[in-house]
């Protein structure tokens, strides 16, 4: 249990550090911001908190983003 918690904490710290080193452009669209935060490992709930939105809206946008990738292939 402790190892799992430590691993999750390290992942959050890595994501936060990556985000600080590579800030999101202020002119980026919400979809671009969501995509980037998701790539850093943030959950829909965490992304919603960062972007002042709801986790439901973020989940729907992630679904749209993933389907766009599938259509391109």
N, C-alpha and C positions, 0 to 999 in steps of 0.2 A: 504494500500500500504506500509506504513512504517513498519507495523508488519511483512509483508511478507519479506521485505528486511532485517529486523533484524533477522528473523528466518533463512534466507539463510546465513547471515553472521555468525550466531552462528554455523550452520552446517559446514561451511568452517573451522571455528576455531577448532571445535571438530575434524574434519578430519585431520587438520594440527597437532594438538596436538597428536592424536593417531599415526600418522606417525612418529612424532619425538620420541615418547616413544617406538615405535616398528619399527625401521628402516628396510627397505627392504635389504635383503642380496645381496651383490654385485654380488655373483655368481648365483643369481636367473635368470632364463630364462626371456625373454621379456614377454612371456605369463603369467608367475607367477607374474611378476611385475604388469602387466595390471590387472590381477585378483585381486590382493591385493589392488591396488589403487582404483579399481571399488568398492570393498567391503568397502573402507573408504568413499565412496560417491562422488568421483571425476567423472566428466563428461568425455566423450571421448576427447573433446577438451582440457580439463585440463590435462588429462593423456598424450595426444600427446605433449603438451608443456613441461611437466616434462621429458618425455622420448625422446624428440627431434624427433618426428615422426609426422604423419598427423592424424587428427581425423578420416579420412576414414579408414586407416589401423587399428587404435585402435578399431573402431566399428566392423570391420570384425573379428578381433581377439576375441572380446567379444561375437560375434555371434557363433564362433567356440567353445569357452569355454562353453557357455550356452547349445549348442547342445551336447557336450560331457557329460554334467550332465544328460541330458534327456536320452541319450543312456545307461547310467549306471543304470537307474531306470527301 
